[in-house]
Amino acid sequence: MKNEAKTPLVAHYDVFVTKIESLNKHTFQIELLAPEGTVLDYKSGQYLKLKLDVNHDGKPLWLSYTISSRLDADKPNKTCLIIQVTSDFSGKVVDCLFAAKANNQPVTIMLAMGKAFLQTNLEQPHLFVAAGSGISKIKCITEEILHRNPDANINIYWSNRHSDDFFLLEQFHDWAIAHKNLNFNTILESAQSGWTGRTGFLYEVIQQDYSDLTDTHTYLCGSSKMVYGTIDQLNSLGLQERNCYSDVFEFSPRDEKLEA
C-alpha cells in the first residue's frame, strides 16, 4: 500500500549558482545556494522549476529539473541539479547558469513538485530503473535511503545508449562497496566495441536477475514508453503498478499498455 506522505508546499526562492561541475562531455552538475537561514523544503525524488530568460527576449521560462541531491539538515539552503546538453536549447540553459554564476546574479526557483518522491517502507526491497538523465532522481532517492537505512535492499539498473553517457560512476560504485545490500548495474541498449558490461532492454536484464517482484517497491525514471513498457514486461514476475512510482504517471497517464 502506498504511503500517502504529505507533499511540501510550493514556494519561490532566489538562489545563487555556486558551482558548475562537468560530469562528462555533455552533462553538468549545478549547485544552487539560497541565503543562509533558508530551508529548501522538498522530498527526495521531487523536481523544481527554474526561471531563466533563455532566449534573452525578456520572457523568462519556467523549466523543470529533477533535484539530484537529498535535503541536508546541515546545509538546508543547498540543492543540486544535473543538466544534460542534448540540444541548442539545453545548451542555452547551461550558458545562462554559467553567466549567472560569473555575474553573481541570483536565479529564481520554485519547489517542490512531483508525487513520485520517496515514500515507501525501507524494510522492503527497492528496485530503481533509470534511462539516461533519469539517474538524477535515483541518485537523490538513494542518498536519502542510505541516510535513513544503510542496510536497505537496493538494486539500481541504469541504461544509456553509449558508454560515455554514464557519469558519477565512482559515487555509485562506492555505495555498492560500502553497502552490502546495494547493487548497481550499468547497461547499454546494444553491444558496442570495448563494452564488457551488460546489454539489452532494461526489463530483459532485470528479468535475468529476478524471479519474484511481488513485494518490491519500484521507482522508474525515463520516457513514458520505457516506464510503462518495463512495468508491463515485468508484470509476469509479480511487479504491480501500485508498487511503482514515476513522474510519468503524472505527466503521461496511459489509457492502454505500451510496447517496450
N, C-alpha and C positions, 0 to 999 in steps of 0.2 A: 504494500500500500504506500502511495506517495505521501511524503511528509509535507503538509501544507505550511511550509515555512513562510514567515512574514517577509514580504518584499520591502526593501528600503525605499523611502520616499525619494522621488526625483528632485534634484536640486542643481543649481548652476554654481560653478566655481571658476575663478580666474587662476590659472596655473602658469608656471614658467617651465620652459623646456630646458632642463638642466643637463641632460646628457643624450647624445645620439650615438649608438654603437652599431657598427656594421657587423651583422651576423653571418652573411655570405654575400655573394656578388649583387644580390637584389633585395636583401632583407635587412631591415633596421629595427633596433630596439630603442624606443623613445622613453625617456624618463621624464615624468611631469611632477612638479612640486608646487603645492599650494602654500600660502603663507603659514608660518608657524602657528600652531594652535588650531588649525583646521583639521577636521576629521572627514575624510572622503568615505562616506558610508556606502559600502557595497558588499555584495557576497561573491565568493569565488565562483566564476563561471558567467558573471554578468558582463554587459558591454556598456560603453559610454558613447556619447556623441561629441564630436569635436567641431567647433565652429571656426571655419577658415575661409578667407577670401581667396580661394584657389585660383580663380581666373582674373584676379586683380581688376574687377569691374565694380567694386563697391557693393557686391551682392554676395555676402558670405553664405556658405553652405554648411549644413549640419551633416557630418559624416560619421557613420557608425563603425566602431572598432572594439573588438573584444579586449577586455582588460587582461593583461598577461601576468600580473603579479598579485598575490594574496594581500589583503589588507593587514599591514604590520602594525601591531599595537605600539611598537616603539617608534614608528615613523608613519603615523596615520594620515599625514598630508602628502604622502608619495604614492604614485601609481605608475604603471608602465604599459606601453602598447608595443605590439610587434606589427610593422607595416611592410608589406612586400611591394616592390615596384614592378608591376606587371603591365603597365600601360603608361601613356603620356600623362594621363590624369593622376595616377598614383605617384608618378614622378614629381608632378607639381605639388602634391600634398607634402611630400618629404622636403621639397625645396622650401615650402612655406615654413616648415618646422625648423629647418636649418636657419632660415632668416630670422625667425622669432628668437631662436637661441642666440644668434650672433648679436642681435639688437637688444637683447634682454627685454623683449616685449611679451606681455602675458597673452595667453590664448584662453578662450572660454571653453569649458567642457560642461556637459550635462550628464549626470549619472544618478542612480544606476538603473539599467534597464535589462530586460530579459528574464524569462521564467525558468530557464534551464540551468539554474545555479546549483551548487552542491547542497543537497537536501536529503540525503539517503543515510541509511544505517551503516556506519563504518565497520560494523562487525561482520557484514556480509560482503561477498566478493564483488569487486568492481571491474568492469571491462570498459576501457577507453579506446575509441575508434576515431582516428583523425586522418583527413586528407589535406595535404598542403599546409596552408597557414592555419588550418583548424587546430593545429597543435598548440596554438597560443592559449586557447581556453583550457585544454588538457593540462598544460603546464601549471596554470593558475590553480586549478582544482587539485592537482597532485600535490602542490606545495601545501595547500590547506589540509588535505587529508593526512599527510606525513606529519604536519604540525600537531594535529589532534591525536592521531593514532599511528605511530611509526611502524607498527606491525600489521597494518591493514593489507589486505589481499588486493593487489592492483596489477592488472595486465594491460599494457599500452601497446596499441598497434598503430603505426604511423606510415602512411603511404605517400610517395611522391613519384613524379614522372621520371626525374633524373637524380642521380646520386648526389650531385652538387646542390640540390634543392634543400637538403637537410641542414639544420642548424641547431645549436645548443646541444649537440650530441654528448659532449663531455658532461653536461649537467645531468642528463637523463641516465647515462651510464654510471655516473657517480651514485645517483639514487639507487640504481639497481644493485650496485655493490654494497652500499650501506644498509639496504633494507631487503632482507631475505625473501620477503613476500611480494616484492615488486619486480615485474618482468617487463622488459622494454624490447619491442620488435620493430625494426625498420624494414619497409617493403617497397619494392619497385613494381610498377604495374606490369612491366615486361623486362626480360633479361637484357642486360647491357654489358658491353665489354668492361672487364675489371670489377664487376659487381659480384660479390660472393655471398651476398645476403639472400633473403627470401624474395620471391617474385609471385605475382598473381593478383587477383582481386582481393580486397581486404577480407571479404567473407570466406574466400577459399582458404586463406592462411589461418583464419580463426577456426574454421572447421577442422583443420588438421590438429589443432591443439585442444579442442573442447569436445566433450561428449554430452554435456548437460549444462544448459544456461538458464535453467528454470528460475533459480533464486539469485541470479546475477543482475546487479544494477549496471546499466549501460549508458554511457554518455557518448553521443556521436556528433562529430563536427565535420561538416563538408557540404557538398551540394545536396539538394533535395533528392536527386537520383541516387547518390551514394548512400544517404541516410536511409531512405525508405527501402532501397534495394537490399542493403545489408540486413536490415531488420527482417525483411521477407525471407531472405535466403537462410537466415539463422533461426527462423521460426521452428524449423524441424528439430532443432536442438533444444527447444523449450524456451527460447527467448520470447518474452512477452512485451508488447509495445508499452503496456502500462508500467513496466520497469525501465523504460528508456526515456532519456532526456536529450533534447536537441532544440536549438533555436529554430530549426526548420519547421518544427511543429507550429510555431507561432507565425512565421513568415510565409510558409507554403504548405498549409494543411492539405492533405491529399483526399481525393474522392475515391481513388482506386489504387490497387497495388501497382508499383512501377517495376520494370525490369532492372536488374542490377547492371 
